[in-house]
Amino acid sequence: MRVGFIGLGTMGASMATNLAKAGNELVVHDKRREAAEPFLSNRAIWADSPKTLAEQVDVVFLSLPGPPEVHAVATGADGLIEGLQPGGAVFDLSTNSPTTVRALHAVFAEQGFEFLDAPVSGGPAGAQSGKLALWVGGEKALFDKYKAQLDAMGDQALYIGAIGAGSVAKLVHNCAGYAVQTALGEVFTMGVKAGVDPLDLWEAVRQGVLGRRRTFDGLISQFLPGKYDPPAFALRLAHKDVSLATALGREMGVPMRIANLTLEEMTEALNRGWGGSDSRSSMKLQLERSGVEIAVNPDRLKAALERDPPI
């Protein structure tokens, strides 16, 4: 298939390379022509603008820094929307705003075109090796039609739902990662200042239950089904653990903003009478504040776990 690719930076260059390796003919564009030279020397076709690129292909993939760049390439002067062929599709691989991709989807739909969000996760190493997750939002038929191209770039191309769903998933994933990163920095400084060698500490905790489990698998048993009784580990006991940790932080003179906020959440949950429920029952406070109810059907959850069992 002749495929258009715009944005040949660290991530985009590797994804475009994998598309070419899978037998797709590439038409490429980047604001820096020199970024395209390795592709042009390997029979790729250069396009002077997003418009001229769109005129030559059925599907376009974008890998750009963010919403302003995607807007400019999609609907700016000599943008994709001016050159797409009838039924043409654009997959935005960038980390983008759900509001932006939904607005672009609507504009493209008015012209008879498709715009899908397909953000990726795996970093530069994953882009190079092809071990990438791609989370696609938009028309399911278009996901199916171009599944071979998506699979050429990543080993976990998943259809998530309507337009914007992929971007929502990416933001949930990335924000969670940086929040966890901040919490880890907090507790590790406490542990090191309390006298434990950093490497010894890391080797120890990565063998604990949290270290051995994938991050989001902690949501399986209570949060997703919305069942906090009977407890796997009681809230009152977890509250004690976090109380001891924050006390150690105060003793060592280590600021622990996130841990102390966590303790406040758990204390409020205790005051709700949830001490005998599971330790994750404090998460119900955030559900209340957000006006959100989560109670995944057990059969759906079982099917998801069968497709990808916990480690």
Disulfide bonds with the S-S distance in Angstrom:
none
